[in-house]
Amino acid sequence: MRETRHENLAVFVGACVEAGGVVILTPYCARGSLQDVLQNDDLPLDDLFVASLIADLIKVSKEGS
């Protein structure tokens, strides 16, 4: 996974596996995770942004097949 590079994916730096959990390390994202952005009511997402996000997800999905 460390060697996977794509403009629409966060880089995988590494992971820490200890009793009780797994932590995945990625570069810092100022707005948080995708889940944080999607659930933030203070950050309005216009239709163009949502359409672009969906297109990027489909693009990554097709390339990974």
CHARMM-style PDB file with segment names, atoms N, HN, CA, C and O in Angstrom:
ATOM      1  N   MET     1       0.823  -1.190   0.000  1.00  0.00      PROA
ATOM      2  CA  MET     1       0.000   0.000   0.000  1.00  0.00      PROA
ATOM      3  C   MET     1       0.873   1.262   0.000  1.00  0.00      PROA
ATOM      4  O   MET     1       0.464   2.301  -0.519  1.00  0.00      PROA
ATOM      5  N   ARG     2       2.040   1.171   0.566  1.00  0.00      PROA
ATOM      6  HN  ARG     2       2.372   0.328   0.988  1.00  0.00      PROA
ATOM      7  CA  ARG     2       2.919   2.342   0.636  1.00  0.00      PROA
ATOM      8  C   ARG     2       3.326   2.846  -0.735  1.00  0.00      PROA
ATOM      9  O   ARG     2       3.627   4.027  -0.902  1.00  0.00      PROA
ATOM     10  N   GLU     3       3.335   1.963  -1.707  1.00  0.00      PROA
ATOM     11  HN  GLU     3       3.090   1.003  -1.571  1.00  0.00      PROA
ATOM     12  CA  GLU     3       3.760   2.331  -3.057  1.00  0.00      PROA
ATOM     13  C   GLU     3       2.604   2.839  -3.926  1.00  0.00      PROA
ATOM     14  O   GLU     3       2.831   3.318  -5.037  1.00  0.00      PROA
ATOM     15  N   THR     4       1.385   2.737  -3.435  1.00  0.00      PROA
ATOM     16  HN  THR     4       1.201   2.347  -2.532  1.00  0.00      PROA
ATOM     17  CA  THR     4       0.219   3.186  -4.188  1.00  0.00      PROA
ATOM     18  C   THR     4       0.204   4.710  -4.245  1.00  0.00      PROA
ATOM     19  O   THR     4       0.248   5.377  -3.212  1.00  0.00      PROA
ATOM     20  N   ARG     5       0.143   5.245  -5.439  1.00  0.00      PROA
ATOM     21  HN  ARG     5       0.107   4.703  -6.279  1.00  0.00      PROA
ATOM     22  CA  ARG     5       0.105   6.695  -5.637  1.00  0.00      PROA
ATOM     23  C   ARG     5      -1.013   7.027  -6.620  1.00  0.00      PROA
ATOM     24  O   ARG     5      -1.104   6.438  -7.697  1.00  0.00      PROA
ATOM     25  N   HSD     6      -1.858   7.976  -6.236  1.00  0.00      PROA
ATOM     26  HN  HSD     6      -1.784   8.455  -5.361  1.00  0.00      PROA
ATOM     27  CA  HSD     6      -2.922   8.432  -7.113  1.00  0.00      PROA
ATOM     28  C   HSD     6      -3.315   9.824  -6.658  1.00  0.00      PROA
ATOM     29  O   HSD     6      -3.340  10.095  -5.457  1.00  0.00      PROA
ATOM     30  N   GLU     7      -3.621  10.709  -7.589  1.00  0.00      PROA
ATOM     31  HN  GLU     7      -3.600  10.490  -8.564  1.00  0.00      PROA
ATOM     32  CA  GLU     7      -3.951  12.094  -7.261  1.00  0.00      PROA
ATOM     33  C   GLU     7      -5.189  12.225  -6.387  1.00  0.00      PROA
ATOM     34  O   GLU     7      -5.371  13.255  -5.738  1.00  0.00      PROA
ATOM     35  N   ASN     8      -6.040  11.215  -6.355  1.00  0.00      PROA
ATOM     36  HN  ASN     8      -5.893  10.378  -6.882  1.00  0.00      PROA
ATOM     37  CA  ASN     8      -7.278  11.287  -5.585  1.00  0.00      PROA
ATOM     38  C   ASN     8      -7.233  10.477  -4.291  1.00  0.00      PROA
ATOM     39  O   ASN     8      -8.257  10.321  -3.626  1.00  0.00      PROA
ATOM     40  N   LEU     9      -6.069   9.965  -3.930  1.00  0.00      PROA
ATOM     41  HN  LEU     9      -5.237  10.092  -4.470  1.00  0.00      PROA
ATOM     42  CA  LEU     9      -5.933   9.180  -2.707  1.00  0.00      PROA
ATOM     43  C   LEU     9      -4.908   9.802  -1.776  1.00  0.00      PROA
ATOM     44  O   LEU     9      -3.888  10.326  -2.220  1.00  0.00      PROA
ATOM     45  N   ALA    10      -5.186   9.740  -0.486  1.00  0.00      PROA
ATOM     46  HN  ALA    10      -6.015   9.313  -0.124  1.00  0.00      PROA
ATOM     47  CA  ALA    10      -4.196  10.158   0.501  1.00  0.00      PROA
ATOM     48  C   ALA    10      -3.097   9.102   0.531  1.00  0.00      PROA
ATOM     49  O   ALA    10      -3.375   7.909   0.405  1.00  0.00      PROA
ATOM     50  N   VAL    11      -1.876   9.529   0.695  1.00  0.00      PROA
ATOM     51  HN  VAL    11      -1.650  10.497   0.797  1.00  0.00      PROA
ATOM     52  CA  VAL    11      -0.737   8.613   0.719  1.00  0.00      PROA
ATOM     53  C   VAL    11      -0.753   7.806   2.019  1.00  0.00      PROA
ATOM     54  O   VAL    11      -0.949   8.367   3.097  1.00  0.00      PROA
ATOM     55  N   PHE    12      -0.552   6.521   1.918  1.00  0.00      PROA
ATOM     56  HN  PHE    12      -0.393   6.066   1.042  1.00  0.00      PROA
ATOM     57  CA  PHE    12      -0.431   5.646   3.086  1.00  0.00      PROA
ATOM     58  C   PHE    12       1.005   5.714   3.568  1.00  0.00      PROA
ATOM     59  O   PHE    12       1.925   5.349   2.836  1.00  0.00      PROA
ATOM     60  N   VAL    13       1.205   6.180   4.800  1.00  0.00      PROA
ATOM     61  HN  VAL    13       0.458   6.477   5.394  1.00  0.00      PROA
ATOM     62  CA  VAL    13       2.547   6.306   5.365  1.00  0.00      PROA
ATOM     63  C   VAL    13       2.926   5.024   6.097  1.00  0.00      PROA
ATOM     64  O   VAL    13       4.045   4.529   5.957  1.00  0.00      PROA
ATOM     65  N   GLY    14       2.001   4.496   6.868  1.00  0.00      PROA
ATOM     66  HN  GLY    14       1.092   4.898   6.982  1.00  0.00      PROA
ATOM     67  CA  GLY    14       2.288   3.283   7.619  1.00  0.00      PROA
ATOM     68  C   GLY    14       1.138   2.966   8.553  1.00  0.00      PROA
ATOM     69  O   GLY    14       0.077   3.589   8.496  1.00  0.00      PROA
ATOM     70  N   ALA    15       1.368   1.979   9.419  1.00  0.00      PROA
ATOM     71  HN  ALA    15       2.229   1.474   9.465  1.00  0.00      PROA
ATOM     72  CA  ALA    15       0.353   1.583  10.380  1.00  0.00      PROA
ATOM     73  C   ALA    15       1.026   1.156  11.675  1.00  0.00      PROA
ATOM     74  O   ALA    15       2.163   0.684  11.685  1.00  0.00      PROA
ATOM     75  N   CYS    16       0.304   1.334  12.745  1.00  0.00      PROA
ATOM     76  HN  CYS    16      -0.619   1.718  12.736  1.00  0.00      PROA
ATOM     77  CA  CYS    16       0.770   0.904  14.060  1.00  0.00      PROA
ATOM     78  C   CYS    16      -0.260  -0.087  14.584  1.00  0.00      PROA
ATOM     79  O   CYS    16      -1.428   0.249  14.780  1.00  0.00      PROA
ATOM     80  N   VAL    17       0.198  -1.312  14.807  1.00  0.00      PROA
ATOM     81  HN  VAL    17       1.146  -1.585  14.647  1.00  0.00      PROA
ATOM     82  CA  VAL    17      -0.697  -2.361  15.288  1.00  0.00      PROA
ATOM     83  C   VAL    17      -0.285  -2.710  16.713  1.00  0.00      PROA
ATOM     84  O   VAL    17       0.815  -3.208  16.952  1.00  0.00      PROA
ATOM     85  N   GLU    18      -1.181  -2.443  17.648  1.00  0.00      PROA
ATOM     86  HN  GLU    18      -2.075  -2.039  17.454  1.00  0.00      PROA
ATOM     87  CA  GLU    18      -0.945  -2.768  19.047  1.00  0.00      PROA
ATOM     88  C   GLU    18      -2.191  -3.425  19.603  1.00  0.00      PROA
ATOM     89  O   GLU    18      -3.272  -3.340  19.019  1.00  0.00      PROA
ATOM     90  N   ALA    19      -2.026  -4.075  20.731  1.00  0.00      PROA
ATOM     91  HN  ALA    19      -1.149  -4.143  21.205  1.00  0.00      PROA
ATOM     92  CA  ALA    19      -3.178  -4.708  21.373  1.00  0.00      PROA
ATOM     93  C   ALA    19      -4.274  -3.666  21.571  1.00  0.00      PROA
ATOM     94  O   ALA    19      -4.044  -2.607  22.153  1.00  0.00      PROA
ATOM     95  N   GLY    20      -5.440  -3.979  21.087  1.00  0.00      PROA
ATOM     96  HN  GLY    20      -5.626  -4.840  20.614  1.00  0.00      PROA
ATOM     97  CA  GLY    20      -6.553  -3.068  21.266  1.00  0.00      PROA
ATOM     98  C   GLY    20      -6.842  -2.159  20.086  1.00  0.00      PROA
ATOM     99  O   GLY    20      -7.836  -1.434  20.113  1.00  0.00      PROA
ATOM    100  N   GLY    21      -6.007  -2.169  19.044  1.00  0.00      PROA
ATOM    101  HN  GLY    21      -5.199  -2.758  19.022  1.00  0.00      PROA
ATOM    102  CA  GLY    21      -6.340  -1.309  17.921  1.00  0.00      PROA
ATOM    103  C   GLY    21      -5.285  -1.234  16.840  1.00  0.00      PROA
ATOM    104  O   GLY    21      -4.153  -1.694  16.994  1.00  0.00      PROA
ATOM    105  N   VAL    22      -5.706  -0.634  15.740  1.00  0.00      PROA
ATOM    106  HN  VAL    22      -6.625  -0.260  15.616  1.00  0.00      PROA
ATOM    107  CA  VAL    22      -4.835  -0.400  14.593  1.00  0.00      PROA
ATOM    108  C   VAL    22      -4.966   1.073  14.225  1.00  0.00      PROA
ATOM    109  O   VAL    22      -6.076   1.598  14.139  1.00  0.00      PROA
ATOM    110  N   VAL    23      -3.846   1.733  14.011  1.00  0.00      PROA
ATOM    111  HN  VAL    23      -2.944   1.306  14.081  1.00  0.00      PROA
ATOM    112  CA  VAL    23      -3.845   3.136  13.611  1.00  0.00      PROA
ATOM    113  C   VAL    23      -3.171   3.228  12.250  1.00  0.00      PROA
ATOM    114  O   VAL    23      -2.069   2.712  12.064  1.00  0.00      PROA
ATOM    115  N   ILE    24      -3.832   3.888  11.293  1.00  0.00      PROA
ATOM    116  HN  ILE    24      -4.727   4.308  11.444  1.00  0.00      PROA
ATOM    117  CA  ILE    24      -3.269   4.087   9.959  1.00  0.00      PROA
ATOM    118  C   ILE    24      -2.724   5.504   9.889  1.00  0.00      PROA
ATOM    119  O   ILE    24      -3.407   6.458  10.262  1.00  0.00      PROA
ATOM    120  N   LEU    25      -1.495   5.638   9.413  1.00  0.00      PROA
ATOM    121  HN  LEU    25      -0.940   4.863   9.111  1.00  0.00      PROA
ATOM    122  CA  LEU    25      -0.840   6.932   9.321  1.00  0.00      PROA
ATOM    123  C   LEU    25      -0.903   7.464   7.898  1.00  0.00      PROA
ATOM    124  O   LEU    25      -0.521   6.779   6.949  1.00  0.00      PROA
ATOM    125  N   THR    26      -1.396   8.706   7.758  1.00  0.00      PROA
ATOM    126  HN  THR    26      -1.706   9.262   8.529  1.00  0.00      PROA
ATOM    127  CA  THR    26      -1.474   9.401   6.473  1.00  0.00      PROA
ATOM    128  C   THR    26      -0.997  10.834   6.699  1.00  0.00      PROA
ATOM    129  O   THR    26      -0.891  11.277   7.842  1.00  0.00      PROA
ATOM    130  N   PRO    27      -0.709  11.560   5.621  1.00  0.00      PROA
ATOM    131  CA  PRO    27      -0.330  12.970   5.798  1.00  0.00      PROA
ATOM    132  C   PRO    27      -1.463  13.765   6.437  1.00  0.00      PROA
ATOM    133  O   PRO    27      -2.627  13.373   6.362  1.00  0.00      PROA
ATOM    134  N   TYR    28      -1.115  14.877   7.062  1.00  0.00      PROA
ATOM    135  HN  TYR    28      -0.169  15.196   7.123  1.00  0.00      PROA
ATOM    136  CA  TYR    28      -2.096  15.760   7.698  1.00  0.00      PROA
ATOM    137  C   TYR    28      -3.037  16.346   6.651  1.00  0.00      PROA
ATOM    138  O   TYR    28      -2.596  16.828   5.608  1.00  0.00      PROA
ATOM    139  N   CYS    29      -4.321  16.299   6.934  1.00  0.00      PROA
ATOM    140  HN  CYS    29      -4.680  15.907   7.782  1.00  0.00      PROA
ATOM    141  CA  CYS    29      -5.339  16.913   6.075  1.00  0.00      PROA
ATOM    142  C   CYS    29      -6.014  18.009   6.889  1.00  0.00      PROA
ATOM    143  O   CYS    29      -6.671  17.723   7.891  1.00  0.00      PROA
ATOM    144  N   ALA    30      -5.859  19.252   6.470  1.00  0.00      PROA
ATOM    145  HN  ALA    30      -5.326  19.485   5.656  1.00  0.00      PROA
ATOM    146  CA  ALA    30      -6.331  20.409   7.237  1.00  0.00      PROA
ATOM    147  C   ALA    30      -7.819  20.352   7.569  1.00  0.00      PROA
ATOM    148  O   ALA    30      -8.231  20.796   8.641  1.00  0.00      PROA
ATOM    149  N   ARG    31      -8.615  19.820   6.676  1.00  0.00      PROA
ATOM    150  HN  ARG    31      -8.280  19.460   5.805  1.00  0.00      PROA
ATOM    151  CA  ARG    31     -10.062  19.754   6.928  1.00  0.00      PROA
ATOM    152  C   ARG    31     -10.489  18.424   7.526  1.00  0.00      PROA
ATOM    153  O   ARG    31     -11.684  18.182   7.702  1.00  0.00      PROA
ATOM    154  N   GLY    32      -9.545  17.567   7.838  1.00  0.00      PROA
ATOM    155  HN  GLY    32      -8.575  17.763   7.695  1.00  0.00      PROA
ATOM    156  CA  GLY    32      -9.868  16.275   8.435  1.00  0.00      PROA
ATOM    157  C   GLY    32     -10.085  15.212   7.380  1.00  0.00      PROA
ATOM    158  O   GLY    32      -9.666  15.354   6.231  1.00  0.00      PROA
ATOM    159  N   SER    33     -10.741  14.153   7.787  1.00  0.00      PROA
ATOM    160  HN  SER    33     -11.081  14.038   8.720  1.00  0.00      PROA
ATOM    161  CA  SER    33     -11.006  13.040   6.886  1.00  0.00      PROA
ATOM    162  C   SER    33     -12.184  13.372   5.971  1.00  0.00      PROA
ATOM    163  O   SER    33     -12.887  14.362   6.173  1.00  0.00      PROA
ATOM    164  N   LEU    34     -12.382  12.537   4.976  1.00  0.00      PROA
ATOM    165  HN  LEU    34     -11.812  11.732   4.812  1.00  0.00      PROA
ATOM    166  CA  LEU    34     -13.545  12.705   4.095  1.00  0.00      PROA
ATOM    167  C   LEU    34     -14.821  12.648   4.920  1.00  0.00      PROA
ATOM    168  O   LEU    34     -15.754  13.415   4.679  1.00  0.00      PROA
ATOM    169  N   GLN    35     -14.866  11.758   5.877  1.00  0.00      PROA
ATOM    170  HN  GLN    35     -14.108  11.135   6.073  1.00  0.00      PROA
ATOM    171  CA  GLN    35     -16.044  11.656   6.747  1.00  0.00      PROA
ATOM    172  C   GLN    35     -16.263  12.970   7.509  1.00  0.00      PROA
ATOM    173  O   GLN    35     -17.399  13.426   7.634  1.00  0.00      PROA
ATOM    174  N   ASP    36     -15.187  13.581   8.018  1.00  0.00      PROA
ATOM    175  HN  ASP    36     -14.264  13.210   7.917  1.00  0.00      PROA
ATOM    176  CA  ASP    36     -15.302  14.860   8.723  1.00  0.00      PROA
ATOM    177  C   ASP    36     -15.889  15.935   7.809  1.00  0.00      PROA
ATOM    178  O   ASP    36     -16.769  16.692   8.219  1.00  0.00      PROA
ATOM    179  N   VAL    37     -15.402  15.998   6.578  1.00  0.00      PROA
ATOM    180  HN  VAL    37     -14.687  15.383   6.244  1.00  0.00      PROA
ATOM    181  CA  VAL    37     -15.880  17.010   5.625  1.00  0.00      PROA
ATOM    182  C   VAL    37     -17.357  16.788   5.309  1.00  0.00      PROA
ATOM    183  O   VAL    37     -18.140  17.738   5.306  1.00  0.00      PROA
ATOM    184  N   LEU    38     -17.736  15.554   5.048  1.00  0.00      PROA
ATOM    185  HN  LEU    38     -17.100  14.782   5.052  1.00  0.00      PROA
ATOM    186  CA  LEU    38     -19.121  15.260   4.673  1.00  0.00      PROA
ATOM    187  C   LEU    38     -20.104  15.502   5.820  1.00  0.00      PROA
ATOM    188  O   LEU    38     -21.266  15.831   5.581  1.00  0.00      PROA
ATOM    189  N   GLN    39     -19.646  15.342   7.057  1.00  0.00      PROA
ATOM    190  HN  GLN    39     -18.702  15.074   7.251  1.00  0.00      PROA
ATOM    191  CA  GLN    39     -20.538  15.512   8.210  1.00  0.00      PROA
ATOM    192  C   GLN    39     -20.509  16.920   8.801  1.00  0.00      PROA
ATOM    193  O   GLN    39     -21.248  17.203   9.743  1.00  0.00      PROA
ATOM    194  N   ASN    40     -19.673  17.804   8.269  1.00  0.00      PROA
ATOM    195  HN  ASN    40     -19.073  17.575   7.503  1.00  0.00      PROA
ATOM    196  CA  ASN    40     -19.537  19.160   8.799  1.00  0.00      PROA
ATOM    197  C   ASN    40     -20.612  20.067   8.204  1.00  0.00      PROA
ATOM    198  O   ASN    40     -20.536  20.444   7.035  1.00  0.00      PROA
ATOM    199  N   ASP    41     -21.607  20.414   9.007  1.00  0.00      PROA
ATOM    200  HN  ASP    41     -21.669  20.108   9.957  1.00  0.00      PROA
ATOM    201  CA  ASP    41     -22.699  21.269   8.536  1.00  0.00      PROA
ATOM    202  C   ASP    41     -22.240  22.706   8.291  1.00  0.00      PROA
ATOM    203  O   ASP    41     -22.910  23.456   7.582  1.00  0.00      PROA
ATOM    204  N   ASP    42     -21.095  23.096   8.873  1.00  0.00      PROA
ATOM    205  HN  ASP    42     -20.550  22.487   9.449  1.00  0.00      PROA
ATOM    206  CA  ASP    42     -20.567  24.450   8.684  1.00  0.00      PROA
ATOM    207  C   ASP    42     -19.792  24.590   7.380  1.00  0.00      PROA
ATOM    208  O   ASP    42     -19.375  25.691   7.022  1.00  0.00      PROA
ATOM    209  N   LEU    43     -19.598  23.486   6.670  1.00  0.00      PROA
ATOM    210  HN  LEU    43     -19.937  22.591   6.961  1.00  0.00      PROA
ATOM    211  CA  LEU    43     -18.872  23.501   5.404  1.00  0.00      PROA
ATOM    212  C   LEU    43     -19.847  23.084   4.296  1.00  0.00      PROA
ATOM    213  O   LEU    43     -19.968  21.898   3.988  1.00  0.00      PROA
ATOM    214  N   PRO    44     -20.534  24.052   3.703  1.00  0.00      PROA
ATOM    215  CA  PRO    44     -21.524  23.706   2.676  1.00  0.00      PROA
ATOM    216  C   PRO    44     -20.855  23.122   1.431  1.00  0.00      PROA
ATOM    217  O   PRO    44     -19.843  23.635   0.954  1.00  0.00      PROA
ATOM    218  N   LEU    45     -21.432  22.057   0.924  1.00  0.00      PROA
ATOM    219  HN  LEU    45     -22.254  21.640   1.312  1.00  0.00      PROA
ATOM    220  CA  LEU    45     -20.913  21.389  -0.271  1.00  0.00      PROA
ATOM    221  C   LEU    45     -21.880  21.657  -1.418  1.00  0.00      PROA
ATOM    222  O   LEU    45     -23.012  21.171  -1.409  1.00  0.00      PROA
ATOM    223  N   ASP    46     -21.434  22.430  -2.406  1.00  0.00      PROA
ATOM    224  HN  ASP    46     -20.515  22.824  -2.413  1.00  0.00      PROA
ATOM    225  CA  ASP    46     -22.311  22.718  -3.526  1.00  0.00      PROA
ATOM    226  C   ASP    46     -22.382  21.519  -4.478  1.00  0.00      PROA
ATOM    227  O   ASP    46     -21.594  20.579  -4.372  1.00  0.00      PROA
ATOM    228  N   ASP    47     -23.324  21.570  -5.393  1.00  0.00      PROA
ATOM    229  HN  ASP    47     -23.964  22.334  -5.479  1.00  0.00      PROA
ATOM    230  CA  ASP    47     -23.550  20.451  -6.317  1.00  0.00      PROA
ATOM    231  C   ASP    47     -22.324  20.142  -7.169  1.00  0.00      PROA
ATOM    232  O   ASP    47     -22.052  18.979  -7.465  1.00  0.00      PROA
ATOM    233  N   LEU    48     -21.582  21.175  -7.563  1.00  0.00      PROA
ATOM    234  HN  LEU    48     -21.803  22.120  -7.321  1.00  0.00      PROA
ATOM    235  CA  LEU    48     -20.382  20.971  -8.377  1.00  0.00      PROA
ATOM    236  C   LEU    48     -19.323  20.195  -7.596  1.00  0.00      PROA
ATOM    237  O   LEU    48     -18.679  19.303  -8.148  1.00  0.00      PROA
ATOM    238  N   PHE    49     -19.139  20.527  -6.319  1.00  0.00      PROA
ATOM    239  HN  PHE    49     -19.662  21.251  -5.871  1.00  0.00      PROA
ATOM    240  CA  PHE    49     -18.173  19.807  -5.489  1.00  0.00      PROA
ATOM    241  C   PHE    49     -18.574  18.343  -5.335  1.00  0.00      PROA
ATOM    242  O   PHE    49     -17.744  17.447  -5.483  1.00  0.00      PROA
ATOM    243  N   VAL    50     -19.838  18.109  -5.040  1.00  0.00      PROA
ATOM    244  HN  VAL    50     -20.512  18.838  -4.919  1.00  0.00      PROA
ATOM    245  CA  VAL    50     -20.327  16.739  -4.848  1.00  0.00      PROA
ATOM    246  C   VAL    50     -20.167  15.933  -6.140  1.00  0.00      PROA
ATOM    247  O   VAL    50     -19.737  14.781  -6.099  1.00  0.00      PROA
ATOM    248  N   ALA    51     -20.508  16.527  -7.277  1.00  0.00      PROA
ATOM    249  HN  ALA    51     -20.857  17.464  -7.310  1.00  0.00      PROA
ATOM    250  CA  ALA    51     -20.367  15.837  -8.568  1.00  0.00      PROA
ATOM    251  C   ALA    51     -18.898  15.514  -8.845  1.00  0.00      PROA
ATOM    252  O   ALA    51     -18.579  14.428  -9.328  1.00  0.00      PROA
ATOM    253  N   SER    52     -18.013  16.451  -8.542  1.00  0.00      PROA
ATOM    254  HN  SER    52     -18.272  17.334  -8.150  1.00  0.00      PROA
ATOM    255  CA  SER    52     -16.578  16.228  -8.737  1.00  0.00      PROA
ATOM    256  C   SER    52     -16.071  15.116  -7.825  1.00  0.00      PROA
ATOM    257  O   SER    52     -15.276  14.277  -8.250  1.00  0.00      PROA
ATOM    258  N   LEU    53     -16.522  15.107  -6.588  1.00  0.00      PROA
ATOM    259  HN  LEU    53     -17.168  15.789  -6.243  1.00  0.00      PROA
ATOM    260  CA  LEU    53     -16.134  14.070  -5.631  1.00  0.00      PROA
ATOM    261  C   LEU    53     -16.574  12.692  -6.123  1.00  0.00      PROA
ATOM    262  O   LEU    53     -15.795  11.740  -6.083  1.00  0.00      PROA
ATOM    263  N   ILE    54     -17.795  12.586  -6.577  1.00  0.00      PROA
ATOM    264  HN  ILE    54     -18.428  13.359  -6.610  1.00  0.00      PROA
ATOM    265  CA  ILE    54     -18.313  11.307  -7.081  1.00  0.00      PROA
ATOM    266  C   ILE    54     -17.522  10.860  -8.313  1.00  0.00      PROA
ATOM    267  O   ILE    54     -17.182   9.684  -8.440  1.00  0.00      PROA
ATOM    268  N   ALA    55     -17.233  11.789  -9.213  1.00  0.00      PROA
ATOM    269  HN  ALA    55     -17.509  12.745  -9.110  1.00  0.00      PROA
ATOM    270  CA  ALA    55     -16.450  11.452 -10.409  1.00  0.00      PROA
ATOM    271  C   ALA    55     -15.058  10.955 -10.018  1.00  0.00      PROA
ATOM    272  O   ALA    55     -14.560   9.999 -10.612  1.00  0.00      PROA
ATOM    273  N   ASP    56     -14.419  11.591  -9.023  1.00  0.00      PROA
ATOM    274  HN  ASP    56     -14.823  12.368  -8.540  1.00  0.00      PROA
ATOM    275  CA  ASP    56     -13.102  11.150  -8.570  1.00  0.00      PROA
ATOM    276  C   ASP    56     -13.156   9.760  -7.949  1.00  0.00      PROA
ATOM    277  O   ASP    56     -12.258   8.945  -8.162  1.00  0.00      PROA
ATOM    278  N   LEU    57     -14.209   9.488  -7.180  1.00  0.00      PROA
ATOM    279  HN  LEU    57     -14.939  10.150  -7.007  1.00  0.00      PROA
ATOM    280  CA  LEU    57     -14.346   8.161  -6.554  1.00  0.00      PROA
ATOM    281  C   LEU    57     -14.532   7.080  -7.618  1.00  0.00      PROA
ATOM    282  O   LEU    57     -13.952   5.998  -7.525  1.00  0.00      PROA
ATOM    283  N   ILE    58     -15.337   7.381  -8.618  1.00  0.00      PROA
ATOM    284  HN  ILE    58     -15.808   8.260  -8.694  1.00  0.00      PROA
ATOM    285  CA  ILE    58     -15.548   6.412  -9.701  1.00  0.00      PROA
ATOM    286  C   ILE    58     -14.251   6.191 -10.473  1.00  0.00      PROA
ATOM    287  O   ILE    58     -13.935   5.063 -10.852  1.00  0.00      PROA
ATOM    288  N   LYS    59     -13.510   7.250 -10.702  1.00  0.00      PROA
ATOM    289  HN  LYS    59     -13.766   8.167 -10.394  1.00  0.00      PROA
ATOM    290  CA  LYS    59     -12.236   7.166 -11.416  1.00  0.00      PROA
ATOM    291  C   LYS    59     -11.253   6.263 -10.674  1.00  0.00      PROA
ATOM    292  O   LYS    59     -10.612   5.411 -11.288  1.00  0.00      PROA
ATOM    293  N   VAL    60     -11.132   6.442  -9.372  1.00  0.00      PROA
ATOM    294  HN  VAL    60     -11.653   7.134  -8.873  1.00  0.00      PROA
ATOM    295  CA  VAL    60     -10.234   5.614  -8.567  1.00  0.00      PROA
ATOM    296  C   VAL    60     -10.718   4.174  -8.579  1.00  0.00      PROA
ATOM    297  O   VAL    60      -9.915   3.248  -8.699  1.00  0.00      PROA
ATOM    298  N   SER    61     -12.027   3.979  -8.454  1.00  0.00      PROA
ATOM    299  HN  SER    61     -12.679   4.731  -8.356  1.00  0.00      PROA
ATOM    300  CA  SER    61     -12.583   2.636  -8.440  1.00  0.00      PROA
ATOM    301  C   SER    61     -12.304   1.891  -9.742  1.00  0.00      PROA
ATOM    302  O   SER    61     -11.936   0.717  -9.714  1.00  0.00      PROA
ATOM    303  N   LYS    62     -12.476   2.563 -10.886  1.00  0.00      PROA
ATOM    304  HN  LYS    62     -12.776   3.517 -10.908  1.00  0.00      PROA
ATOM    305  CA  LYS    62     -12.235   1.930 -12.180  1.00  0.00      PROA
ATOM    306  C   LYS    62     -10.756   1.600 -12.379  1.00  0.00      PROA
ATOM    307  O   LYS    62     -10.419   0.552 -12.930  1.00  0.00      PROA
ATOM    308  N   GLU    63      -9.882   2.490 -11.933  1.00  0.00      PROA
ATOM    309  HN  GLU    63     -10.155   3.342 -11.486  1.00  0.00      PROA
ATOM    310  CA  GLU    63      -8.439   2.264 -12.107  1.00  0.00      PROA
ATOM    311  C   GLU    63      -7.944   1.139 -11.214  1.00  0.00      PROA
ATOM    312  O   GLU    63      -6.957   0.477 -11.532  1.00  0.00      PROA
ATOM    313  N   GLY    64      -8.639   0.920 -10.079  1.00  0.00      PROA
ATOM    314  HN  GLY    64      -9.442   1.458  -9.821  1.00  0.00      PROA
ATOM    315  CA  GLY    64      -8.215  -0.127  -9.167  1.00  0.00      PROA
ATOM    316  C   GLY    64      -8.690  -1.505  -9.580  1.00  0.00      PROA
ATOM    317  O   GLY    64      -8.234  -2.507  -9.029  1.00  0.00      PROA
ATOM    318  N   SER    65      -9.597  -1.573 -10.540  1.00  0.00      PROA
ATOM    319  HN  SER    65      -9.967  -0.759 -10.988  1.00  0.00      PROA
ATOM    320  CA  SER    65     -10.159  -2.865 -10.975  1.00  0.00      PROA
ATOM    321  C   SER    65      -9.196  -3.649 -11.817  1.00  0.00      PROA
ATOM    322  OT1 SER    65      -9.519  -4.752 -12.258  1.00  0.00      PROA
TER     323      SER     65
END
